[in-house]
Amino acid sequence: MKIYIVEDDAHAEETLEKMVLRVLQEMGTTAEIQSAPNGVVFLQKYAGDGDLVFLDCEMPVMNGMEVAKRLRKRDGRVMIIFVTNLARYAVEGYEVGAFDYLLKPLSYPAFSRKFKRALEKIESEKDAFLSVRSGRSVVKVVVSDVYYVEVNGHNVTVHTTGGDITSRSPLSELEPALAAYGIVRCASCFMVNLLRVKQVKADKVLLTDGTEIALTRSYKKEFMQKLAAYLNK
């Protein structure tokens, strides 16, 4: 698990981190914790790899709500908990799908209760994901959201329920991770997610969104074997 703390007050950041570590110890678990002194620095360093962000609302240059809006454009799944002096952010938080908010000064009993609830939700919704390098960022892609992967020249495009993600990483670099999660070759330029297969025709694979992908002779036997094994499993 990876947790970010975005807080411009060093004392408040230290207090919050101590509370996080205390709860994690009580629950017998661990997490990587990273801090950022403001929203600009956080957005520059964020690589789409977070599970939870504690986000201060009252920060200079860019307030917490603006940071959250920009974060949501890059990562729709990371959990956000606002840390604020103003209760009105609890209402505004719905705009960015915030999980909860904490009022300053922090009270450990209230923090512990809300943080534990957040950890339980993260654990219950845990899903396999892939890390795909796109430009200068690393995008976290949930495996079940993938329809198919396409090679076009030097680019690899991952087609998902939330849109397309294009990477210049060679398919040979991505393929082992993709195959481990049931995304397999059906043609030299295509890999499909077996979870999303609706029907197999003579030379086509029909996906649940209606997309038809080529199924070539050289890959058909192995593809059908993997599909059968997946369905039996």
N, C-alpha and C positions, 0 to 999 in steps of 0.2 A: 504494500500500500504506500502511496506517496501523498503527503499532505503539504500544502503550501500555506504560509502565514504571510499576509500582505498587510503590513502595519508600519506607519511612519514614526510612531513613538517607541523608542528602543525599550523603555521600561515595560510598556504594555505588551510588546512583542515577547519579551522574556517571560512575563507572567503567563501569557497564553501558552507559550511552548512548555513551560513547567506543568501546566494543567493538562496539556495534551499527553505528555509523557507519563503523568501520574495515572490518568485513565487507562492508557495503553498497558501500563504495568498491572493495574487492577484486573484487566481483562486477559492478561497473559498473552499479549500480542505485541508486535512491533510495527514500526512504519518509518519510512524515510521522511524527514521533515526539512523543508527548505523555506527560507524567509526572503522577503523582498521589502525594501524600505518605502516603496511607493508603487503605484499601479503601472507606471511607465516601465520601470525596471522589471516588474513581474511579467508584463506582456512580452517584453523583449526576450526573456529567458524561458518562458513557458513553451514546452515542446509537445503539448497535447497528451501528457503522460500523468496527469494528476487524477487522484480519486476524490480529494476534498480540498477546498480552498476556504480558509478563514479570511474574510475580506473586510478591512476597515472601511467605513463609509466616508469619514471626514478626513480626506487627505488633500494636500496641495497639488496643483497642476491638473490632476485627474481624479475626480471623486470615485468612490467605490461603485456607484451605480453605472457610471460610464465605463469603468473597467469591466464590470460584469457583462454589459451589453457587447463589448468588443470580444470578451472571452467566449460568449455564447456563439459568436459567428465562427469560432474555431473549434469549439468543443461543446457539443450539446448535452454531454452526459456527466461531466464533472459536477460534483455536488458543491454548492455554494452556501456558506453560512456567513451572514453579515455580522460584523461586530460594530456597534454604534452607540452613540449617546442619544439618538433620536428614535423613538418607537415608530415614527411614520415610515421608516424604511422597511418595516415589516410588511406594509401594504404594497409599497413600490416593488418589493422583492418578487412579487408574483409575476412581474413583467419579464423577469429573467429566470424564472423557475428556481428561485432560491429555496433551499430546503428549510431554513430556519434563520433566526437572528438572535444575537446575544447583546444584552444591554450592559454598557459600562457604568460603573466599575464592575468587573466580572465577579460573580459569586460562584465558588466551586461547586456547590450542590446543583445549581441551575446549569452550569456548564457541563458537569458530569452527566446529568440526565439527558441533555440534548445531544452531546457528543456520542454517548453510548447508543442512542437511538439512530444517529447517523451511521455509526459503524455497523449496526445490525442491518440497516437498509442496504449499505454497500455490499455486505456479505451476501445478502439474499438475492441481490441483482447481479452478482458476479457472473461474468460471461467471458469466454475466451475472446481475446482481441489480438490484432496484428498491429505492429508499428510500421507505418509506411512513410518513407522520407519523400516529402513533396516540397520542392524548392529548398528553402532554408529551414523548413519546419519538419517535425515528425508528427504525423497524424495518427491518432489511435482509432483503429477501425474494428468495430465489433464483428466477429466472424459471421454471426447470423444475419447481419445486415448486407452482406456481400451477395450480389447476383452472379457476376462473372468478372473475369480479368482478361483484358485485351492488350495485345502487343501491337504497336503501330510505330514502325521505324525504331527509333531509340527510346521511345516512351512506352511506359506501361500504365494503363488506366484501370483502376479498380472501380467498377460500377456498383454502387450501393443504394440502399433505400433512401439515403440522405443526399445523394448526388454523386458525381464522379470525382475521383482523386487521381491525379496524374503524377507519376514519378519517373525520373530518369534512371532509377536503379534498374539494372538488368534483371530480366525475369529469372535468370539462373540464381540470383541472389535472393529473390522472394519465394521461389517455388518450393523449397523444402518446408518453410513455415506454412505456406498455403496448403500444401499436400497433407501436412500433419492434421489439418482441421477440415479435411474433406473437400478441398477446392482442387480439382484435378483436371488434367489435360483432356481435351476432346479434339483438339486440332493444334497445329504448330503455333498458332497465334492466339489461342483461346484456352482458358481454364474456367470451369463452371463450379459453382457451389452445389454439391449434391443435395443439400438441404432445400435448394430452390428449384430442383428439377421436377417438372410436372409430367412430362411425357417424352419418350424417345421415339423418333421416327427413323426411317431408313438412314438418312444422312443429316438429321437435324436433332438438336436437343431443345425442347420447348421449356422455357422457364415459367415460373409462377406469375411473372409480370407480363407474359405474352411475348417476350423476346425469343427469337429463334437463333441458335448458335450452331455453326457447322460442326458436324461429327464426321471426321475423315476416317478412311479405311485403316490407316496405319495406327490410329489411336483407339479404334472402336472396341476391339476385343478387351484391351486392358481397362478401358473406361467402363464397359458393361460389367466386368468382374468387380470393379471397385464400387459401382452403383449397387450391385446385388449384395455385396458384403455390407454396405452401408444400410440398405433396407432391412437386411436380416438383423443387424445390430439394433 
